[in-house]
Amino acid sequence: DRGRRDNYRQGSKVEEQTPKALMAIDGVGWDWSYMANDEENHTLVADEEAPTEFALMAKTSTESKVFDNSLCSKAWLSQVEARLAEHRNQKVKYCEKTRVLEFKVESKANCIESL
C-alpha cells in the first residue's frame, strides 16, 4: 500500500498519451468517438467535431437509464413546475399580507386624523 502511494507521489515514469488514458475510461460508458481524428489535438481546442453539450456525451443502455436525456428532462420539468407552483402560492400569501398591512396602516392613519 505504501509503495503505491510513493509511486503516485513520484508520478509515472513513462508519460501516457492522452487518447490511451481516455480510452481506458471508455469502459465506464463515455463516448470518445469525436476524438478519433489523431491528426488534431482536441484536448485544448474544441472544434466542430467536439460535442458542445457535454450532457449528451454519456452513452445510454437499456439496463441503465441514468443518462437518458428524456427522463432527465421530465424530472427537471416536474421540479421546475413544482417550484413555480410554490412561488405562486408564496406570491398569493405575500399579496394577502401586504393588503393586511396596508389596511392596518390606513386605519392607523385615519385614527390619527380623527384625534
Secondary structure, DSSP 8 states (H G I E B T S, - for coil): -HHHHHHHHH--SS---HHHHHHHHGGGSB--GGG--TTS-TTT---TTS-S-GGGGB---SS--TT-HHHHHHHHHHHHHHHHHHHHHHHHHHHHHHHHHHHHHHHHHHHHHH-
